[in-house]
């Protein structure tokens, strides 16, 4: 049957088709299916503005808590791997501004399609006494920060995040490595702790829904919030990269949150405006699911991060992080971390799982 689609629409369809991964027999060899993830950045709990009531080995939303003094934002980030397989990362000078020189056409077309799909998802009604539940499979660096890479074993992680507008002190709960760990946050104020409000560092569903959906306006809003956060930490100017920081912040919102459809669509459109964002056409998440990736290099750290999407449904699957050059952490190509989102839901109680219902009172 003839394809009656004409003009730019047909050209975009053909271009997107060329971005999709190769058939199974041409996929990555099994040895490269063990990848990276945002647990690496969870080691970077340098957030001086927040005090926790317990030590936590992994940071919940690494990419949201921005780097201090040379530390990159952790987490769910981007990478660059061109469609041709060539490294097309921007130079450090070109990466400094997220408001011009947008992503190459291949990445922009893909992100536009992803935004269109995300925007058609069902809206939710989420109340302040509920929790966002996200279950992931993760592998990450468990070595000392600044030391050699030491990948841990794949493990499941569950989080329950409070949806109260705040400020709150008890932010939620983590179930990982067989233990339930409260997420207790707040800035000490004498003997009385001050809770943390909903915002970029604690993104509730309703806060996300309140964000502007015009991509240009949203980009300015994210940039303003990130800059305010960095100023509060006295992050040196030489350690800031606006393009990477915005990309990382968006990546973090994709991982352990439930994002309203219109906001998700706007975030993907913002990502298309970020210079250096490219396509990884052979991406694999922590669960071994093959898809197509949106990627960017962090030139400050040598880390390449890709968001991975199902090549058919364009649903977000997870992320992977690896070195795009030799660093103190390892050689170019070494995997740093990987993740796979297994389940997302809104539940009524801590420890409640969507498939099992509410927990018992005991």
C-alpha positions as CSV (number, residue, x, y, z in Angstrom):
1,X,0.0,0.0,0.0
2,X,1.3,3.4,-0.9
3,X,2.1,5.9,1.9
4,X,-0.1,8.9,1.1
5,X,1.6,11.0,3.8
6,X,3.4,13.9,2.2
7,X,5.7,16.7,2.9
8,X,7.4,17.4,6.3
9,X,5.2,14.8,8.1
10,X,6.4,12.0,5.9
11,X,10.0,13.2,6.2
12,X,9.8,13.3,10.0
13,X,8.3,9.7,10.0
14,X,11.2,8.4,7.9
15,X,13.8,10.2,10.0
16,X,12.3,8.8,13.2
17,X,12.3,5.3,11.7
18,X,16.0,5.6,11.0
19,X,16.6,6.3,14.7
20,X,15.0,3.1,15.9
21,X,17.3,0.3,17.2
22,X,18.5,-2.4,14.9
23,X,16.8,-5.9,14.9
24,X,17.6,-8.2,17.8
25,X,20.4,-10.0,16.0
26,X,22.3,-6.8,15.7
27,X,21.8,-5.7,19.3
28,X,24.6,-5.2,21.8
29,X,26.5,-8.3,22.9
30,X,25.4,-9.7,26.3
31,X,28.6,-8.5,28.0
32,X,27.4,-4.9,27.4
33,X,24.0,-5.4,28.8
34,X,25.2,-4.7,32.4
35,X,24.9,-0.9,32.6
36,X,24.8,2.0,34.9
37,X,22.4,4.1,36.8
38,X,21.7,6.9,39.0
39,X,22.7,5.2,42.2
40,X,26.2,6.5,41.5
41,X,25.0,10.0,42.1
42,X,23.3,8.9,45.3
43,X,26.7,8.9,46.8
44,X,26.9,12.6,46.3
45,X,24.8,13.8,49.2
46,X,26.4,17.1,49.5
47,X,23.2,19.0,50.1
48,X,24.2,21.4,52.8
49,X,20.7,23.0,52.9
50,X,19.1,19.8,54.0
51,X,19.8,17.8,57.1
52,X,18.9,14.1,57.3
53,X,18.2,12.3,60.6
54,X,20.2,9.3,59.4
55,X,23.1,8.7,57.1
56,X,21.9,7.5,53.7
57,X,24.3,5.7,51.3
58,X,22.3,6.7,48.2
59,X,20.7,10.0,47.3
60,X,17.1,9.7,46.4
61,X,17.0,12.2,43.5
62,X,20.7,12.7,42.7
63,X,20.2,14.8,39.6
64,X,18.0,17.3,41.4
65,X,20.5,18.1,44.1
66,X,23.0,20.0,42.1
67,X,26.8,19.7,42.4
68,X,29.0,21.6,44.7
69,X,32.6,22.4,44.0
70,X,33.2,20.2,41.0
71,X,30.8,17.4,41.8
72,X,28.4,16.7,39.0
73,X,24.7,16.3,39.4
74,X,23.8,12.7,40.0
75,X,21.2,10.5,38.6
76,X,19.0,10.3,35.7
77,X,20.9,12.4,33.1
78,X,21.8,12.6,29.5
79,X,24.4,11.5,27.2
80,X,25.5,12.0,23.7
81,X,25.9,9.4,21.1
82,X,25.1,10.4,17.6
83,X,22.9,8.4,15.3
84,X,26.0,7.7,13.2
85,X,27.8,6.3,16.3
86,X,30.1,9.3,16.4
87,X,30.6,11.3,19.6
88,X,28.9,14.6,19.0
89,X,29.1,16.1,22.5
90,X,29.2,19.9,22.6
91,X,32.4,21.7,23.7
92,X,32.4,23.0,27.3
93,X,31.9,26.5,26.0
94,X,28.9,25.5,23.8
95,X,27.2,23.7,26.6
96,X,27.0,26.7,28.9
97,X,23.6,27.9,27.8
98,X,20.4,26.0,27.4
99,X,18.5,28.7,25.6
100,X,20.1,28.5,22.1
101,X,21.6,26.0,19.7
102,X,19.0,23.3,20.4
103,X,19.4,19.6,20.1
104,X,20.2,18.2,16.6
105,X,17.2,17.4,14.4
106,X,17.3,13.7,15.1
107,X,17.0,14.2,18.9
108,X,14.5,17.0,18.4
109,X,12.2,14.8,16.3
110,X,12.4,12.0,18.8
111,X,11.7,14.2,21.8
112,X,8.8,15.8,19.9
113,X,7.2,12.3,19.4
114,X,7.9,11.3,23.0
115,X,6.2,14.6,24.2
116,X,3.2,13.9,22.0
117,X,2.8,10.4,23.5
118,X,3.4,11.6,27.1
119,X,0.8,14.4,26.7
120,X,-1.9,11.9,25.9
121,X,-1.6,9.9,29.1
122,X,-4.4,10.0,31.7
123,X,-4.5,12.8,34.3
124,X,-4.6,11.8,37.9
125,X,-6.1,13.2,41.0
126,X,-3.6,13.1,43.8
127,X,-4.3,14.3,47.3
128,X,-1.8,15.5,50.0
129,X,-2.3,12.4,52.2
130,X,-1.3,10.0,49.4
131,X,2.1,8.7,48.3
132,X,3.8,8.3,44.9
133,X,5.1,4.7,44.7
134,X,8.0,3.8,42.3
135,X,9.7,0.5,42.0
136,X,13.0,0.3,40.1
137,X,15.8,-2.2,39.4
138,X,19.2,-0.5,39.9
139,X,22.9,-1.1,39.7
140,X,25.3,1.6,40.7
141,X,28.7,2.5,42.0
142,X,29.2,1.5,45.6
143,X,32.8,2.5,45.9
144,X,34.2,5.6,47.8
145,X,33.5,8.9,46.1
146,X,36.5,9.9,44.1
147,X,37.9,6.4,44.2
148,X,37.8,3.6,41.6
149,X,34.6,2.3,40.2
150,X,33.0,-0.6,42.2
151,X,29.7,-1.7,40.6
152,X,27.2,-3.3,43.0
153,X,24.8,-6.1,42.1
154,X,21.4,-5.3,40.6
155,X,18.8,-4.9,43.2
156,X,15.2,-3.7,43.5
157,X,14.4,-0.4,45.2
158,X,11.0,0.9,46.2
159,X,10.2,4.5,47.3
160,X,7.0,6.0,48.8
161,X,7.1,9.8,48.4
162,X,4.8,12.1,50.5
163,X,2.5,14.3,48.4
164,X,1.8,16.8,51.1
165,X,2.5,20.3,49.8
166,X,4.6,20.9,52.9
167,X,6.8,21.9,54.4
168,X,7.4,18.3,55.6
169,X,10.0,16.6,57.6
170,X,9.0,13.0,56.9
171,X,9.3,13.0,53.2
172,X,8.7,9.3,52.6
173,X,10.2,5.8,52.8
174,X,12.7,3.7,50.9
175,X,12.8,-0.1,50.8
176,X,16.2,-1.3,49.6
177,X,18.6,-4.1,50.5
178,X,16.0,-5.7,52.8
179,X,15.5,-2.6,54.9
180,X,12.9,0.2,55.2
181,X,14.6,3.6,55.6
182,X,12.6,6.7,56.5
183,X,13.4,9.8,54.3
184,X,13.7,12.5,57.0
185,X,14.6,15.9,55.8
186,X,14.6,19.5,57.1
187,X,17.0,22.2,58.0
188,X,17.7,22.5,61.7
189,X,16.5,25.7,63.4
190,X,17.7,25.5,66.9
191,X,15.8,22.5,68.4
192,X,13.0,22.8,65.9
193,X,13.6,21.3,62.4
194,X,12.1,23.1,59.4
195,X,10.3,20.9,56.9
196,X,11.0,20.9,53.2
197,X,8.3,22.3,50.8
198,X,7.2,20.8,47.5
199,X,9.5,22.0,44.7
200,X,12.3,20.9,42.4
201,X,14.0,19.1,45.2
202,X,10.7,17.5,46.4
203,X,8.6,17.3,43.3
204,X,5.0,16.3,44.3
205,X,2.5,15.5,41.6
206,X,0.5,18.7,42.2
207,X,3.6,20.9,42.3
208,X,4.6,19.4,38.9
209,X,1.1,20.1,37.6
210,X,1.5,23.8,38.6
211,X,4.5,24.3,36.4
212,X,4.1,26.2,33.2
213,X,3.6,24.1,30.1
214,X,5.0,26.5,27.6
215,X,8.5,25.1,26.9
216,X,10.2,28.5,26.8
217,X,8.6,29.6,30.1
218,X,9.3,26.3,31.7
219,X,12.9,26.4,30.7
220,X,13.2,29.9,32.3
221,X,11.5,28.6,35.4
222,X,13.8,25.6,35.7
223,X,16.9,27.7,35.1
224,X,15.8,30.2,37.8
225,X,15.2,27.4,40.4
226,X,18.5,25.7,39.6
227,X,20.4,29.0,39.8
228,X,18.8,29.8,43.1
229,X,19.7,26.3,44.4
230,X,23.3,26.7,43.3
231,X,23.6,30.2,44.8
232,X,22.4,28.8,48.1
233,X,25.2,26.3,47.9
234,X,27.8,28.9,46.8
235,X,28.6,26.7,43.8
236,X,31.6,28.3,42.0
237,X,30.9,29.7,38.5
238,X,33.4,27.4,36.9
239,X,31.5,24.4,38.2
240,X,28.2,25.4,36.6
241,X,26.9,24.3,33.3
242,X,23.4,25.6,32.7
243,X,22.6,23.2,29.8
244,X,23.7,20.1,31.7
245,X,22.1,21.2,34.9
246,X,18.7,21.7,33.3
247,X,19.0,18.3,31.5
248,X,19.9,16.6,34.7
249,X,17.0,18.2,36.6
250,X,14.6,17.0,34.0
251,X,16.2,13.5,34.1
252,X,15.7,13.3,37.8
253,X,12.0,14.1,37.4
254,X,11.6,11.1,35.1
255,X,12.8,8.5,37.5
256,X,11.1,8.4,40.9
257,X,8.1,10.6,40.4
258,X,4.7,10.5,38.6
259,X,4.6,13.4,36.2
260,X,1.3,14.9,35.0
261,X,0.9,14.4,31.2
262,X,1.0,18.1,30.2
263,X,4.0,18.7,32.4
264,X,5.8,15.6,31.0
265,X,5.2,16.8,27.4
266,X,6.6,20.2,28.3
267,X,9.7,18.8,29.9
268,X,10.5,16.7,26.8
269,X,10.0,19.8,24.7
270,X,12.4,21.7,27.0
271,X,15.0,18.9,26.6
272,X,14.8,19.4,22.8
273,X,16.0,23.0,23.3
274,X,19.2,21.9,25.2
275,X,22.4,21.9,23.1
276,X,24.3,18.6,22.9
277,X,21.3,16.3,23.3
278,X,21.6,13.4,20.9
279,X,20.2,10.0,20.2
280,X,21.6,6.7,21.4
281,X,20.0,4.2,19.0
282,X,21.1,1.0,20.9
283,X,20.2,1.7,24.6
284,X,19.5,-1.0,27.1
285,X,18.1,-0.5,30.6
286,X,18.9,-2.4,33.9
287,X,16.2,-5.0,33.1
288,X,17.7,-5.8,29.7
289,X,15.0,-4.0,27.8
290,X,16.2,-2.6,24.5
291,X,15.1,0.8,23.4
292,X,16.1,4.1,22.0
293,X,18.0,6.7,24.1
294,X,18.2,10.5,24.5
295,X,21.6,11.3,25.7
296,X,24.1,14.0,26.7
297,X,27.7,14.2,27.9
298,X,28.6,15.9,31.1
299,X,32.0,17.4,30.2
300,X,32.7,18.2,33.8
301,X,32.8,14.6,34.9
302,X,33.3,12.5,31.8
303,X,29.9,10.8,32.3
304,X,27.5,10.1,29.5
305,X,23.9,9.5,30.5
306,X,21.0,8.3,28.4
307,X,17.3,8.3,29.1
308,X,15.9,5.1,27.6
309,X,12.5,4.8,25.9
310,X,10.6,1.9,24.5
311,X,11.1,2.1,20.7
312,X,7.5,1.2,20.0
313,X,5.5,2.9,22.7
314,X,8.0,5.6,23.6
315,X,7.4,5.0,27.3
316,X,10.2,5.9,29.6
317,X,12.1,2.7,30.7
318,X,15.1,3.9,32.7
319,X,18.6,5.3,32.3
320,X,22.2,4.3,32.0
321,X,25.5,6.1,32.8
322,X,29.0,5.4,31.5
323,X,32.3,7.1,30.9
324,X,32.8,8.7,27.5
325,X,36.5,9.4,28.2
326,X,39.2,8.1,30.6
327,X,38.9,9.5,34.1
328,X,40.1,8.8,37.6
329,X,37.0,6.5,37.9
330,X,38.0,4.3,35.0
331,X,38.4,3.9,31.3
332,X,36.3,5.2,28.5
333,X,33.3,3.0,28.1
334,X,33.1,1.7,31.7
335,X,29.6,1.4,33.0
336,X,28.8,3.5,36.0
337,X,25.2,2.9,36.7
338,X,21.9,1.8,35.3
339,X,18.2,1.7,36.2
340,X,14.9,0.4,35.0
341,X,11.5,1.6,36.2
342,X,9.3,-1.5,36.9
343,X,6.2,0.1,38.4
344,X,4.7,3.5,39.2
345,X,1.5,4.3,41.1
346,X,-0.2,6.5,43.6
347,X,-1.1,4.8,46.8
348,X,-2.8,5.7,50.1
349,X,-0.3,4.5,52.7
350,X,3.4,3.8,53.2
351,X,4.4,0.3,52.4
352,X,1.3,-0.1,50.2
353,X,2.1,-1.8,46.9
354,X,-0.2,-1.4,43.9
355,X,-0.3,-5.1,43.2
356,X,-0.8,-6.2,46.8
357,X,-3.1,-3.5,48.2
358,X,-2.8,-1.8,51.6
359,X,-0.4,-3.2,54.2
360,X,-1.6,-4.8,57.3
361,X,-1.7,-2.8,60.6
362,X,1.1,-5.0,62.0
